[in-house]
Amino acid sequence: MSKRKFDTVVENALHRFQKTEFLVGDVVEFIKNWENDEWTKRQSSGLIDKLKEVLDSGDNILVTAIKALHDDGMKSGGNAESPDHHYCDIVQELAPGRYTNVMTVPVHFLKRVDIGNNRSAPIPDKNVRKSGAHIKPEEVGEDSDPMGSAESTGVNEGDKDLPVSDTNISQAPPAKSYTTKYLEK
């Protein structure tokens, strides 16, 4: 078996088609009738309550590990006739990179959420900050100037326009230049 990175990436990608549908890091959701399964009936009420709590939270659920109940006997190449009893470790993603509530569930409870080429999970609605950042465009009146003096200073009174010609101030005495002492007479 080659130790090149490309081979590792290809082997991981082929895992989706050879053993289970899932890869580590996939976003998953539960099937509708998972509560009626025989596996669920054998589990403790605490685990089932925790699963319901995680599912009702609205957070992303990610696969962290894929394992078989029995070893398929092949360590490197995989096996098309691998055992039917695969399990996935899943986690609840509270925030990007913050995982909690690690649980092991059967593979047949899960279905993969297709997020395309994105490797990051979509942001749940409950984590989207409600702010004015996502505003709807409004029509702007023709007489309003967003770069005008009233909008930039917040003051609507007074003359804030710059003069276009020199202004003569008669009450101010003319300034005496300090450079006159350095100049030759």
N, C-alpha and C positions, 0 to 999 in steps of 0.2 A: 504494500500500500504506500502510495506516494505521500510525502510530507509537505507538499506544496499547498499554499493557501487556496489556490483556485480549486484544487481537488476537494478540499474540505467544504468550500462553498457549494460546489456542485452536489456533493454527497448529501449535504443538508437540504438542498432544494429537492433532490430526488426522494428524500424521506417522505415528503407529502404524498407521493404517488405509490410508494412501495409498502408502507406500513399503515400509518394513520393519515388522516387528512390534515393534521395539525403540525405546526412547527413551533418551537419555543419562541415566545414573543407574540404569537397570534392573538388577536382580540376575538373573543368568543362570546356567545350567548347560549342560554339553555333552551332546549326544546320545550314545547308546550306541556307535554304529559310526563314530565320527569318525576312528579310526585307519585304517580301510579305504578312506577317500576318496582320490580322485586327487590332490587338493590336498596331502594329508598325505604322499603318496609323493614329491612333488616338493620337499618342504622338507628342510632340513638336519637331521641327527640331533640337533644341539644344541637347535634350536627345539622339536623333538618331545619331547626329554627334559625341557625346561623346562616345556612344557605339561603333561606327565604329573606333574611335581613340583608344579605349582600345583594341579592337580586333586586330587592325593592329599593335599594339605595340609588340606583341609576348610574353608578360608577362603572367604569370599564372593567371587564374581567379578562385577564391575560393568562395564557398558558406559560408555566415556568418549567415544567418537566413533563416528559412522556415516558411512561414505564409500562412494562408488561407484568401480568400476574405471574407468568412462568417464563423462564428464559427460552428463547427460540433456538438456542444451540449454536447460533452463528454470531460471532463477535464482530467481524469486520464488514462483511459484504451485505448483510441483511438477508431477508428471506421473504419470498412472496407468500409462502404459507405460514406466516407468523401467527401467533396465537390470537384468538378473538378477544381475549380479556386484556385490553389495554386500558390504562388509567392515565389521567392527566392531573398534575398539580396545577391548581388555579390560584390566582391572587386577585384581590380587589385593589384597583389602582385609585387611591384617594386623590393624588396629584401626580403629575409626571415624575416618575422615579420614586414615588412613595407607595410601597406595596404593603398590604396588611391582609389578614384573614386567609392564610394559606390553607387550602383544603385539597383533598384528593377525591376525584369523582370519575366515574366511568366515561370513556370516550363517547359512548352513544348518547350521553346527555347533552353533548355540546354540538353546536354548529358554528362554523367560522363566519366572522363578519368580514366581508370583503372591503378593505380600505384602499385598494389599488396599490400603487407603488409606494405609498406613504408607509414608512416604518413606524411613525409615531401614531399612537392611538388618538382617535378624535376626542375633542373636549366635550364632556357631558354638559347638557344644558344647565344643570345646577351649578356648574363651576364657571359659567360665563358671567362675567361681571356686567351688571346692568349700569350702563353709563351713557353719557352723551357722545361717546366715541363713534358709535354706529348711528349717525343721524341720517334723516331723510333729506334730500335736497329741497330747498325752498326757492321760490322765485324771488329775485332781487329787483327792487324798484329801480327805475332809470335815474331818479334824482338822488339816490343814495350812493355815497362814495365810501367804500370800506377803508380806503387809505386817507380819507379826509381828516381835517384837524379835529373835528368834533368826535369822531370815532376813535382816533388814536390817543387823544388826551382825555376824553370823557367830559369835557367842558363844552357847552354849547354857546356860551356868551363871549363877547369880545372879539376883537380883530386878531386873528391868528395867522393871517396871510403875510408872507414876506414881501417887503417893498421891492418894486422893480427898478426904482431909481434912488439916487442918494437923497437922504433926508437931512434938511438943514435944521439944526437945533440952535436957535439964536441965543438962548440963555447959557449955554455951555461955553467956557473960554477955550480957545484953541490950545492944544497941548504943545508943550515945549519939548523938542526932541532932545534926547540925551546924547545923540551922536554928534551934535554940533561942536562939542568940545574936542572931538577927535579929528574933525575936518580942518583942513588948512583954510586960513582966511585969505 
